[in-house]
């Protein structure tokens, strides 16, 4: 069994099986891999934690504005790691 710190196996598996075309799924992969707290991410994007989890598992797709913000965030954060 893998250690994903604060993430349940359910969300990790749902994210792994979700369509990577969604910026929310990409955000989920990053946050799971680098152990980013959902509460911090939800504050950054000014959305609820439920929204973040739905983005992560691909059941909700971020709107255009959030997609742009997520992709910018990921670009900056991947440069740091």
C-alpha positions as CSV (number, residue, x, y, z in Angstrom):
1,X,0.0,0.0,0.0
2,X,1.4,3.4,-1.0
3,X,1.7,6.3,1.4
4,X,-0.1,9.4,0.1
5,X,-0.1,11.2,3.4
6,X,-3.4,13.1,3.7
7,X,-5.1,11.6,0.7
8,X,-7.4,8.7,0.8
9,X,-6.9,5.7,-1.6
10,X,-10.3,6.6,-3.1
11,X,-9.2,10.1,-4.2
12,X,-5.7,8.9,-5.3
13,X,-7.2,6.1,-7.4
14,X,-9.9,8.4,-8.9
15,X,-7.3,10.9,-9.8
16,X,-5.0,8.3,-11.4
17,X,-7.9,7.1,-13.5
18,X,-9.2,10.6,-14.5
19,X,-8.8,12.3,-17.8
20,X,-5.6,14.4,-17.8
21,X,-7.2,16.9,-20.2
22,X,-8.6,18.6,-17.1
23,X,-6.5,21.2,-15.3
24,X,-8.2,20.1,-12.1
25,X,-6.9,16.5,-12.6
26,X,-3.4,17.8,-13.3
27,X,-3.6,19.9,-10.1
28,X,-4.6,16.8,-8.3
29,X,-1.7,14.8,-9.5
30,X,0.7,17.6,-8.5
31,X,-0.9,18.0,-5.0
32,X,-0.9,14.2,-4.4
33,X,2.7,13.8,-5.5
34,X,4.0,16.8,-3.6
35,X,1.7,16.4,-0.6
36,X,-0.1,19.8,-0.9
37,X,-2.9,20.3,1.5
38,X,-6.4,20.6,0.0
39,X,-7.2,23.4,2.4
40,X,-4.3,25.5,1.2
41,X,-5.2,24.9,-2.5
42,X,-8.8,25.7,-1.9
43,X,-7.8,29.0,-0.3
44,X,-5.5,29.8,-3.2
45,X,-8.2,29.3,-5.8
46,X,-11.0,30.7,-3.6
47,X,-13.1,27.6,-3.8
48,X,-14.4,25.0,-1.4
49,X,-12.4,21.9,-0.5
50,X,-15.3,19.8,-2.0
51,X,-14.7,21.7,-5.3
52,X,-11.0,20.8,-5.1
53,X,-11.7,17.1,-4.6
54,X,-14.2,17.1,-7.5
55,X,-11.5,18.7,-9.7
56,X,-9.0,16.1,-8.6
57,X,-11.2,13.2,-9.4
58,X,-12.4,14.7,-12.7
59,X,-16.1,14.8,-11.8
60,X,-16.1,18.6,-12.1
61,X,-14.0,20.6,-14.7
62,X,-12.7,24.0,-13.6
63,X,-14.2,26.9,-15.5
64,X,-12.0,28.9,-18.0
65,X,-10.7,31.4,-15.4
66,X,-9.8,28.7,-12.9
67,X,-8.2,26.6,-15.6
68,X,-5.9,29.4,-16.5
69,X,-5.1,30.1,-12.9
70,X,-4.4,26.4,-12.3
71,X,-2.1,26.0,-15.3
72,X,-0.2,29.2,-14.3
73,X,0.1,27.8,-10.7
74,X,1.4,24.5,-11.9
75,X,3.9,26.0,-14.3
76,X,5.4,28.1,-11.4
77,X,5.3,25.3,-8.9
78,X,7.0,22.7,-11.2
79,X,9.8,25.2,-11.7
80,X,10.4,25.1,-7.9
81,X,10.6,21.3,-7.6
